[in-house]
């Protein structure tokens, strides 16, 4: 058998070797056919059986979730179980089968479309986003109906253990659930390197490729393949000698990571004596453990979106307070920068789906601080929770996607009002809680000097900054080749934000994926960056580069990069060998 190589985008460094499990998650093509009167009762029985099997599968999954799993994942499964009890999905299709004498698949499709249409007209963002759960449940039932195989036995609990999952796309909840079930790698046909799910896979340390077109067509179940996350390729049909070679590469990578442990307790000090702060990005409870394990100096980005995912209602103020408090206590006085809710575009509350009905330009629409200011019932409880938690450590409040000083003024006014409320309620908080803003939009970088005069710190979010500067959707694999951190415009905007912060005497960090990419560490040091925030898996490698860098020498190269129309030409001189 010849070696087959499929190329995609490596979003998580490392090697995975395992057998394929293909998942069908996109909507199947459903055909309608007419039943005779004698066939109707049998079709009703077939539909009811599919419901029972779907419920059995979910109950089996729910019963085997480990206690250490985040509560949100259990809630994700529970929501789907409840939907299988709802008459809108259980009774209405039966009525369609009877009255229209149509097949069960078609009846379910018609009912799904009617439900989704109602949900999409709702003003409430949480109710609107329930359509994602509808699609999850309907797809599960349709799969059983279309498959026709014997589903009476529950799926094995070790289905994903040591396996490589191949699918069209994964939601963040899917990713976490499979990680707890022992998956060793992911291959998706869609998505970009900076989608929320890709970032999550990187944070979990799972080798993954995205944008591998037609992967399910060319890769077969139980086939042994190799994921090379470093080079963005999946290899199939390998003979034993080549498999042995990649197992050796896998061991060498593990050994390299083990050697980096020597840097855990070393200060991030450059050769010319400049102290560099290395923070971690966190999202899940286990991210806290990972960040502490590599000796992070604090948290530069606490993504709070996961608290809001896969549930019928947003978390209450007390639930959020407890999550933020626990993180602050865990870091024992080290700074924890909590970003307010940033949903919209590729980060929907209930996951990501290719067939979601979306605004024409979702990345330019109602998201992040725009949405929060529009939805005070969403925003104010989160701000109160952060304020209340602030007494348990060195909390910092950070606002995403700022575009104007007016947004800062609005947030400051709300914070003042909430501080007065907490005082009246005799609830303690840190009255000096620092408020910072993210530089993610070119307008914010161009006006960074104005923002810096009204904020306590700035943080450059390069994921969105690059996307908006280059007018490309970072989750769209048809244009993500345009994603270029070294584009002259991007470098100038980063430098502009750094300069504005330094002139105002406030700290500036960089928390996008660029911070954890070793290709750009020396360039960012030369541009004047002294605070990095990244996923924990990159921190020790970045620290190694920092300790072997002379910033004085790098400044000249960085100046050349800013003046060059081809800064990529300087990358070899800035990248550690």
C-alpha positions as CSV (number, residue, x, y, z in Angstrom):
1,X,0.0,0.0,0.0
2,X,1.4,3.4,-1.0
3,X,1.8,6.1,1.6
4,X,-1.0,8.7,1.5
5,X,-0.3,12.2,2.7
6,X,-3.1,14.7,3.4
7,X,-2.2,18.2,4.2
8,X,-3.9,20.6,6.6
9,X,-3.0,23.2,9.2
10,X,-1.3,21.9,12.3
11,X,-2.9,23.6,15.3
12,X,-1.2,21.7,18.0
13,X,2.4,20.7,17.9
14,X,3.4,17.1,18.4
15,X,2.8,13.6,17.0
16,X,-0.2,11.3,17.3
17,X,-0.2,7.7,16.2
18,X,-3.5,5.8,16.3
19,X,-6.4,4.2,14.6
20,X,-9.1,6.3,12.8
21,X,-12.6,6.9,14.1
22,X,-14.7,8.8,11.6
23,X,-17.6,10.9,12.9
24,X,-20.5,12.1,10.7
25,X,-21.5,15.5,12.2
26,X,-22.7,17.5,9.3
27,X,-26.3,17.5,8.2
28,X,-27.2,14.5,6.0
29,X,-29.2,14.9,2.8
30,X,-32.7,13.7,3.6
31,X,-35.1,12.4,0.8
32,X,-38.8,12.3,1.1
33,X,-40.8,9.2,0.1
34,X,-44.5,8.3,0.4
35,X,-45.7,5.4,2.6
36,X,-48.7,3.3,2.1
37,X,-51.3,3.2,4.8
38,X,-50.1,-0.2,5.9
39,X,-46.5,1.1,6.3
40,X,-47.3,4.0,8.6
41,X,-47.5,2.1,11.9
42,X,-44.1,0.4,11.1
43,X,-42.6,3.8,10.4
44,X,-43.8,5.1,13.7
45,X,-42.3,2.2,15.5
46,X,-39.0,2.8,13.6
47,X,-39.0,6.4,14.7
48,X,-39.8,5.6,18.3
49,X,-37.0,3.0,18.3
50,X,-34.5,5.6,17.1
51,X,-35.5,7.9,19.9
52,X,-35.0,5.1,22.5
53,X,-31.5,4.3,21.0
54,X,-30.5,7.9,21.0
55,X,-31.5,8.2,24.7
56,X,-29.7,5.0,25.5
57,X,-26.5,6.3,23.9
58,X,-26.6,9.6,25.8
59,X,-27.4,7.9,29.1
60,X,-24.4,5.6,28.6
61,X,-22.2,8.6,27.9
62,X,-23.5,10.5,30.9
63,X,-23.0,7.6,33.3
64,X,-19.3,7.3,32.3
65,X,-18.3,11.0,32.6
66,X,-15.5,11.2,35.2
67,X,-16.2,13.3,38.3
68,X,-13.3,15.6,37.3
69,X,-15.1,16.7,34.1
70,X,-16.2,20.3,34.1
71,X,-19.8,20.6,35.1
72,X,-20.6,22.3,31.8
73,X,-20.0,19.0,29.9
74,X,-22.4,17.1,32.0
75,X,-24.9,19.9,31.5
76,X,-24.3,19.6,27.7
77,X,-25.4,15.9,27.8
78,X,-28.3,16.5,30.2
79,X,-29.7,19.2,27.9
80,X,-29.8,16.7,25.0
81,X,-31.4,14.1,27.2
82,X,-34.1,16.5,28.1
83,X,-34.7,17.4,24.5
84,X,-35.3,13.7,23.7
85,X,-38.3,14.0,26.2
86,X,-39.7,17.1,24.5
87,X,-43.0,16.6,22.6
88,X,-41.7,19.0,19.9
89,X,-39.2,16.3,18.9
90,X,-41.0,13.1,20.1
91,X,-44.7,13.7,19.2
92,X,-44.8,16.2,16.4
93,X,-42.8,14.1,13.9
94,X,-45.2,11.2,14.6
95,X,-48.2,13.4,13.7
96,X,-46.4,14.3,10.4
97,X,-45.8,10.6,9.6
98,X,-49.5,9.9,10.1
99,X,-51.0,12.9,8.3
100,X,-48.5,13.1,5.4
101,X,-47.7,9.4,5.2
102,X,-44.0,10.3,4.9
103,X,-40.8,8.6,6.1
104,X,-39.5,9.3,9.6
105,X,-36.3,11.1,8.4
106,X,-38.4,13.6,6.4
107,X,-40.8,14.2,9.3
108,X,-37.9,14.9,11.6
109,X,-36.3,17.2,9.1
110,X,-39.5,19.2,8.7
111,X,-40.0,19.5,12.4
112,X,-36.4,20.5,13.0
113,X,-36.7,23.3,10.4
114,X,-39.8,24.6,12.0
115,X,-38.3,24.6,15.5
116,X,-35.1,26.4,14.2
117,X,-37.2,29.0,12.4
118,X,-38.9,29.9,15.7
119,X,-35.7,30.0,17.7
120,X,-34.0,32.3,15.1
121,X,-36.7,34.9,15.5
122,X,-36.2,35.2,19.3
123,X,-34.6,38.3,20.7
124,X,-33.1,36.5,23.7
125,X,-29.5,35.4,22.7
126,X,-29.6,32.3,24.9
127,X,-32.9,31.0,23.4
128,X,-31.6,31.8,20.0
129,X,-28.5,29.7,20.5
130,X,-30.5,26.7,21.5
131,X,-30.7,25.8,17.8
132,X,-27.2,24.3,18.1
133,X,-28.5,21.8,20.6
134,X,-31.5,21.0,18.3
135,X,-29.0,20.2,15.5
136,X,-26.9,18.0,17.8
137,X,-30.0,15.9,18.9
138,X,-31.6,15.8,15.4
139,X,-28.3,14.7,13.8
140,X,-28.0,11.9,16.3
141,X,-31.5,10.6,15.6
142,X,-31.1,10.9,11.8
143,X,-27.8,9.0,12.0
144,X,-29.6,6.1,13.7
145,X,-32.5,6.2,11.2
146,X,-30.2,6.3,8.2
147,X,-27.7,3.9,9.4
148,X,-30.1,1.0,9.9
149,X,-27.4,-0.9,11.8
150,X,-28.0,-2.7,15.1
151,X,-27.7,0.0,17.8
152,X,-29.1,-2.1,20.7
153,X,-25.7,-2.4,22.4
154,X,-24.4,0.8,24.0
155,X,-21.3,2.3,22.4
156,X,-18.1,1.1,24.1
157,X,-16.8,3.4,26.8
158,X,-13.3,3.2,25.3
159,X,-14.4,4.2,21.8
160,X,-12.0,7.1,21.6
161,X,-9.2,5.9,23.8
162,X,-6.0,6.0,21.9
163,X,-7.8,6.9,18.7
164,X,-7.7,9.7,16.1
165,X,-11.0,11.3,15.5
166,X,-11.8,12.5,11.9
167,X,-14.8,14.7,11.4
168,X,-16.1,17.8,9.7
169,X,-15.8,20.1,12.7
170,X,-15.9,19.9,16.5
171,X,-17.5,22.1,19.1
172,X,-15.5,23.0,22.2
173,X,-17.7,20.7,24.2
174,X,-17.0,17.8,21.8
175,X,-13.3,18.5,22.1
176,X,-13.3,18.4,25.9
177,X,-15.5,15.3,26.1
178,X,-13.3,13.3,23.8
179,X,-10.2,14.5,25.6
180,X,-11.6,12.9,28.8
181,X,-12.3,9.8,26.9
182,X,-8.6,9.4,25.9
183,X,-8.6,10.6,22.3
184,X,-5.0,11.0,21.0
185,X,-5.6,13.3,18.0
186,X,-8.1,15.3,15.9
187,X,-8.4,15.8,12.2
188,X,-11.2,18.2,11.0
189,X,-12.1,19.0,7.4
190,X,-13.0,22.6,8.2
191,X,-11.8,25.3,10.5
192,X,-8.8,27.5,10.8
193,X,-5.8,27.6,13.2
194,X,-7.3,30.3,15.3
195,X,-10.8,29.0,15.8
196,X,-11.9,28.6,19.4
197,X,-11.8,24.8,19.1
198,X,-8.3,24.9,17.6
199,X,-7.0,27.0,20.5
200,X,-8.7,24.6,22.9
201,X,-7.0,21.6,21.3
202,X,-3.6,23.4,21.6
203,X,-4.3,24.2,25.2
204,X,-5.1,20.6,26.0
205,X,-1.9,19.5,24.2
206,X,-3.7,17.2,21.7
207,X,-2.1,17.0,18.3
208,X,-4.6,18.2,15.8
209,X,-5.0,19.2,12.1
210,X,-7.7,21.4,10.7
211,X,-8.7,22.2,7.1
212,X,-7.9,18.7,5.9
213,X,-10.4,18.6,3.0
214,X,-12.2,15.3,2.3
215,X,-10.4,13.5,5.1
216,X,-13.4,11.3,5.8
217,X,-13.3,10.2,2.1
218,X,-9.7,9.2,2.1
219,X,-9.2,7.9,5.6
220,X,-10.9,4.7,6.7
221,X,-12.1,3.5,10.1
222,X,-9.5,1.4,12.1
223,X,-6.7,2.6,9.7
224,X,-3.5,3.5,11.5
225,X,-2.3,7.0,10.7
226,X,0.3,9.5,12.0
227,X,-0.5,13.1,12.7
228,X,2.5,15.4,12.4
229,X,1.3,18.6,14.0
230,X,4.5,20.4,13.4
231,X,4.3,20.1,9.6
232,X,0.5,19.9,9.2
233,X,0.3,16.5,7.6
234,X,-1.5,13.2,8.2
235,X,0.2,10.1,6.9
236,X,-1.6,6.8,6.1
237,X,-0.5,3.5,4.7
238,X,2.9,3.5,6.5
239,X,5.0,0.4,6.5
240,X,6.4,-0.8,9.9
241,X,9.8,0.9,9.5
242,X,8.1,4.3,8.9
243,X,5.8,3.8,11.8
244,X,8.8,3.0,14.0
245,X,10.5,6.2,12.8
246,X,7.5,8.3,13.9
247,X,7.3,6.5,17.2
248,X,10.9,7.5,17.7
249,X,10.0,11.1,16.8
250,X,7.2,10.9,19.3
251,X,9.6,9.8,22.0
252,X,12.1,12.5,21.1
253,X,9.4,15.1,21.3
254,X,8.4,13.9,24.8
255,X,12.1,13.9,25.8
256,X,12.4,17.5,24.5
257,X,9.4,18.6,26.6
258,X,10.9,16.9,29.7
259,X,14.2,18.7,29.2
260,X,12.3,22.0,29.1
261,X,11.2,21.3,32.7
262,X,14.6,22.6,33.8
263,X,13.4,26.1,33.0
264,X,10.3,25.9,35.3
265,X,11.9,27.7,38.2
266,X,14.4,29.9,36.3
267,X,13.6,33.6,36.0
268,X,12.7,34.8,32.5
269,X,15.7,37.0,32.3
270,X,17.4,38.0,29.0
271,X,21.1,37.9,28.5
272,X,21.3,41.6,28.9
273,X,19.3,41.5,32.2
274,X,15.8,42.5,31.1
275,X,13.1,40.7,33.2
276,X,10.3,39.4,31.0
277,X,6.9,38.4,32.4
278,X,5.4,35.2,31.1
279,X,1.7,34.7,31.9
280,X,-0.6,31.8,30.9
281,X,-3.9,31.9,29.1
282,X,-6.6,29.8,30.9
283,X,-10.1,28.8,30.3
284,X,-10.9,25.4,31.9
285,X,-10.3,24.4,35.5
286,X,-7.5,22.1,34.5
287,X,-5.7,25.0,32.7
288,X,-5.1,26.4,36.1
289,X,-3.2,23.3,37.1
290,X,-1.2,23.3,33.9
291,X,-0.3,27.0,34.3
292,X,0.9,26.5,37.8
293,X,2.8,23.4,36.7
294,X,5.0,25.3,34.3
295,X,5.6,28.2,36.8
296,X,3.5,30.9,35.0
297,X,3.9,34.3,36.6
298,X,0.1,34.8,36.5
299,X,-2.7,34.8,34.1
300,X,-2.7,37.2,31.2
301,X,-6.0,36.0,29.8
302,X,-8.8,34.2,31.6
303,X,-11.3,33.3,28.9
304,X,-14.7,33.2,30.6
305,X,-16.8,32.0,27.7
306,X,-16.7,28.4,28.7
307,X,-18.7,29.2,31.8
308,X,-21.6,30.2,29.5
309,X,-21.5,27.3,27.0
310,X,-23.8,24.3,26.7
311,X,-26.5,25.4,29.1
312,X,-30.0,26.7,29.0
313,X,-29.3,29.9,31.0
314,X,-26.2,32.0,31.7
315,X,-24.4,31.2,34.9
316,X,-25.6,33.2,37.9
317,X,-23.5,35.8,39.6
318,X,-22.6,33.4,42.5
319,X,-21.5,30.7,40.1
320,X,-19.2,33.1,38.3
321,X,-17.9,34.5,41.5
322,X,-16.9,31.0,42.7
323,X,-15.0,30.3,39.5
324,X,-13.1,33.6,39.5
325,X,-12.4,33.3,43.3
326,X,-11.0,29.8,42.9
327,X,-8.6,31.0,40.1
328,X,-7.4,33.9,42.2
329,X,-6.8,31.7,45.2
330,X,-4.9,29.2,43.2
331,X,-2.5,31.8,41.9
332,X,-1.7,33.0,45.4
333,X,-1.4,36.7,44.8
334,X,-0.1,36.5,41.2
335,X,-2.1,38.6,38.7
336,X,-5.2,37.0,37.1
337,X,-6.6,39.0,34.2
338,X,-10.2,38.2,33.7
339,X,-11.6,39.0,30.3
340,X,-15.3,39.8,30.1
341,X,-17.5,37.7,27.9
342,X,-16.3,37.5,24.3
343,X,-18.9,35.7,22.3
344,X,-19.9,36.1,18.7
345,X,-18.2,35.3,15.4
346,X,-16.4,31.9,15.9
347,X,-17.2,31.7,19.6
348,X,-20.9,31.0,20.0
349,X,-22.3,30.1,23.4
350,X,-23.3,26.6,22.3
351,X,-20.4,25.7,20.1
352,X,-19.6,26.1,16.4
353,X,-21.5,24.7,13.5
354,X,-20.8,25.1,9.8
355,X,-24.5,25.3,8.9
356,X,-25.5,27.9,11.6
357,X,-27.6,30.7,10.2
358,X,-25.3,33.7,10.9
359,X,-25.2,37.4,10.2
360,X,-23.6,38.3,6.8
361,X,-20.3,39.4,8.6
362,X,-20.4,37.8,12.1
363,X,-16.9,39.0,13.0
364,X,-18.0,42.5,12.3
365,X,-21.3,42.2,14.1
366,X,-22.7,42.1,17.7
367,X,-19.9,40.4,19.7
368,X,-17.7,40.9,22.8
369,X,-18.1,44.3,24.5
370,X,-20.7,45.4,21.9
371,X,-23.0,42.6,22.9
372,X,-22.3,43.0,26.6
373,X,-23.2,46.7,26.5
374,X,-26.4,45.8,24.6
375,X,-27.2,43.0,27.1
376,X,-26.8,44.5,30.6
377,X,-28.5,41.4,32.1
378,X,-25.6,39.4,30.8
379,X,-22.8,41.9,31.6
380,X,-23.6,43.3,35.0
381,X,-23.7,40.0,36.9
382,X,-20.3,39.1,35.4
383,X,-18.8,42.5,36.5
384,X,-20.3,42.1,40.0
385,X,-18.9,38.6,40.2
386,X,-15.4,39.8,39.2
387,X,-15.5,42.7,41.7
388,X,-16.6,40.4,44.5
389,X,-13.8,37.9,43.7
390,X,-11.2,40.7,43.5
391,X,-10.5,40.5,47.2
392,X,-9.1,37.0,46.9
393,X,-6.0,37.9,44.9
394,X,-4.6,40.3,42.3
395,X,-7.5,40.5,39.9
396,X,-7.5,42.6,36.8
397,X,-10.6,43.3,34.6
398,X,-10.1,43.3,30.8
399,X,-12.5,44.4,28.1
400,X,-12.4,42.7,24.7
401,X,-12.8,44.3,21.2
402,X,-12.7,47.9,22.2
403,X,-13.2,50.2,19.2
404,X,-13.6,53.7,20.9
405,X,-13.1,55.7,24.0
406,X,-16.9,55.9,24.4
407,X,-17.1,52.1,25.1
408,X,-14.5,52.6,27.9
409,X,-16.5,55.5,29.4
410,X,-19.6,53.3,29.4
411,X,-17.8,50.4,31.1
412,X,-16.3,52.7,33.7
413,X,-19.8,54.1,34.5
414,X,-21.3,50.7,34.9
415,X,-18.3,49.6,37.2
416,X,-18.9,52.7,39.3
417,X,-22.6,51.9,39.7
418,X,-21.8,48.3,40.6
419,X,-19.2,49.4,43.2
420,X,-21.9,51.6,44.8
421,X,-24.3,48.6,44.8
422,X,-21.8,46.4,46.5
423,X,-21.0,49.0,49.1
424,X,-24.7,49.3,49.8
425,X,-25.0,45.5,50.0
426,X,-21.9,45.5,52.3
427,X,-20.1,43.1,50.0
428,X,-16.3,43.6,49.9
429,X,-14.4,44.2,46.7
430,X,-11.1,45.8,45.6
431,X,-11.8,49.5,45.0
432,X,-8.6,49.7,43.0
433,X,-9.4,46.8,40.6
434,X,-7.4,47.6,37.5
435,X,-9.4,48.0,34.3
436,X,-7.7,47.2,31.0
437,X,-8.6,46.9,27.3
438,X,-7.7,44.7,24.4
439,X,-6.2,46.1,21.3
440,X,-7.8,43.8,18.7
441,X,-9.2,46.3,16.1
442,X,-7.0,48.5,14.0
443,X,-9.0,51.5,15.2
444,X,-8.0,50.7,18.8
445,X,-4.3,50.4,17.8
446,X,-4.4,53.7,16.0
447,X,-6.0,55.4,19.0
448,X,-4.1,53.4,21.6
449,X,-2.7,56.6,23.1
450,X,-6.3,57.8,23.8
451,X,-7.2,54.4,25.4
452,X,-4.0,54.3,27.4
453,X,-4.9,57.6,29.1
454,X,-8.1,56.1,30.4
455,X,-7.1,52.5,31.2
456,X,-4.7,50.8,33.7
457,X,-3.2,48.4,31.1
458,X,-3.4,47.3,27.5
459,X,-3.3,43.8,26.0
460,X,-2.8,43.1,22.3
461,X,-5.0,40.4,21.0
462,X,-3.2,39.4,17.8
463,X,-5.7,36.8,16.7
464,X,-8.3,39.3,15.9
465,X,-6.0,42.2,15.2
466,X,-4.5,40.3,12.3
467,X,-7.9,39.2,11.1
468,X,-9.3,42.7,11.0
469,X,-6.2,44.3,9.6
470,X,-6.0,41.9,6.7
471,X,-9.8,41.6,6.1
472,X,-9.7,37.8,6.3
473,X,-11.9,35.5,8.4
474,X,-9.4,33.5,10.6
475,X,-11.8,30.6,10.8
476,X,-12.4,30.3,7.1
477,X,-9.9,27.7,5.6
478,X,-10.4,29.2,2.1
479,X,-8.7,32.4,3.1
480,X,-6.7,31.7,6.2
481,X,-3.5,31.4,4.0
482,X,-3.7,35.3,4.2
483,X,-3.1,35.2,8.0
484,X,0.3,36.8,8.3
485,X,1.6,38.0,11.7
486,X,4.6,39.5,9.8
487,X,2.6,41.7,7.5
488,X,4.1,45.2,7.7
489,X,0.7,46.7,8.7
490,X,0.3,44.2,11.6
491,X,3.8,44.9,12.9
492,X,3.2,48.7,12.8
493,X,0.0,48.4,14.7
494,X,1.6,46.2,17.4
495,X,4.5,48.7,17.7
496,X,2.0,51.5,17.9
497,X,0.2,49.9,20.8
498,X,3.4,49.1,22.7
499,X,4.6,52.7,22.2
500,X,1.3,54.2,23.4
501,X,1.4,52.1,26.6
502,X,5.0,52.8,27.4
503,X,4.4,56.6,26.8
504,X,1.4,56.5,29.2
505,X,3.3,54.5,31.8
506,X,1.0,51.5,31.8
507,X,1.9,47.9,31.1
508,X,1.2,46.3,27.7
509,X,1.0,42.6,27.2
510,X,0.3,40.4,24.2
511,X,-2.1,37.5,24.7
512,X,-2.8,36.2,21.1
513,X,-1.4,33.0,19.7
514,X,1.5,35.0,18.4
515,X,2.8,35.2,22.0
516,X,3.3,31.4,22.2
517,X,4.8,31.0,18.7
518,X,8.6,30.6,18.9
519,X,9.0,32.1,15.4
520,X,8.1,35.5,16.7
521,X,9.5,35.7,20.3
522,X,12.7,37.5,19.4
523,X,10.9,39.9,17.1
524,X,8.4,40.8,19.8
525,X,11.2,41.3,22.3
526,X,12.9,43.6,19.9
527,X,9.7,45.6,19.4
528,X,9.6,46.3,23.2
529,X,7.3,43.6,24.5
530,X,8.0,42.6,28.0
531,X,4.8,40.8,29.0
532,X,3.7,37.6,27.1
533,X,0.6,35.5,27.7
534,X,0.2,32.1,26.1
535,X,-1.2,28.6,26.5
536,X,0.8,26.8,29.1
537,X,2.2,24.2,26.7
538,X,4.4,26.9,25.1
539,X,5.6,28.8,28.2
540,X,8.8,26.9,29.0
541,X,9.9,26.9,25.3
542,X,9.4,30.7,25.2
543,X,11.3,31.1,28.4
544,X,14.2,29.1,27.0
545,X,14.3,31.5,24.0
546,X,14.0,34.6,26.3
547,X,17.0,33.5,28.5
548,X,19.1,33.1,25.3
549,X,18.2,36.5,23.8
550,X,19.9,39.8,24.0
551,X,17.2,42.5,23.6
552,X,19.7,45.2,22.8
553,X,20.8,43.3,19.7
554,X,17.2,42.4,18.7
555,X,16.0,46.1,18.8
556,X,18.0,46.9,15.6
557,X,16.6,43.9,13.8
558,X,13.1,44.8,14.9
559,X,13.6,48.4,13.6
560,X,14.6,46.9,10.2
561,X,11.5,44.7,10.2
562,X,9.3,47.8,10.8
563,X,10.9,49.6,7.9
564,X,10.9,46.6,5.5
565,X,8.2,45.8,3.0
566,X,9.3,42.1,3.3
567,X,9.9,41.5,7.0
568,X,9.7,37.8,6.4
569,X,13.2,38.1,5.0
570,X,14.5,38.9,8.5
571,X,12.7,36.0,10.2
572,X,15.6,33.6,9.9
573,X,17.8,36.0,11.8
574,X,15.2,36.4,14.5
575,X,14.1,32.7,14.8
576,X,16.1,30.6,17.2
577,X,17.9,27.7,15.5
